[in-house]
């Protein structure tokens, strides 16, 4: 809401929310309030709609938008399951749908991809990543569904990481995982160790935990969301190739000066790639406006959203079965 209100190219036009406090929020924002999507569409058809609603409502509400020819920005995950999300594939090309994987709009990600594509790291070999952080008890008390299957960090948090890793290293073709709930003892996982195989041959490892007192997460390192404290000396990804490595988001590069003289006995040449930080939520909203106006195609498509969801489902399946799950 704040990003829309601050934009020079689009404006907040209404709030749809059945909760008791929504009318007050709408009044403070100076916009009409509706308790359901049908009521909005009947009286005040917008140019576009942001579906920041519970996961189970994403697909049915997106279908409402499609039927009314209203472009939609659908928050991640696209759906509660791949099977459900596939309903939206049939509409591809016929409707303007953008999936809310906002990190795809991050200048940090764009710069990291630029470094990798430049070839300075050599052939990519491995990626090591982490999303380790501590969610407070009230996070689960405010929304008890987060303690239940489908509400754990694989679906809520790992889906962001999956999209980032696909951007940086290409498509993921197989996963392994071990999950634990030994700390919180909820029915859902709190910690997961994940192995990833990419189509290019790159192998990856990823540590995920919402009960680890650690700052190696995107939120605590990227400085993009000011609600989180950040630590300038921490990284959450290291991408290594045959000639060097890139740490993200500090953008520190270590590479051999001469590719013909590579050895762990030789010192690296060290540098930091310059970049600018911008709010990816603002950039995503501006992009959504361009999609609505027909000036751009969605950067994150329904197909992308489904691919991310398919991989998180595979991680959950691998953790449960103890086998390699191939995609």
PyMOL commands that set and color helices and strands:
alter all, ss='L'
color gray80, all
select helices_A, chain A and resi 2-6+22-29+37-43+55-67+82-91+102-105+107-118+137-142+144-147+153-169+218-221+259-261+280-292+302-321
alter helices_A, ss='H'
color red, helices_A
select strands_A, chain A and resi 14-16+32-34+48-51+71-75+97-100+124-132+172-180+191-198+203-209+237-241+244-248+252-255+269-272+325-326
alter strands_A, ss='S'
color yellow, strands_A
deselect
rebuild
show_as cartoon
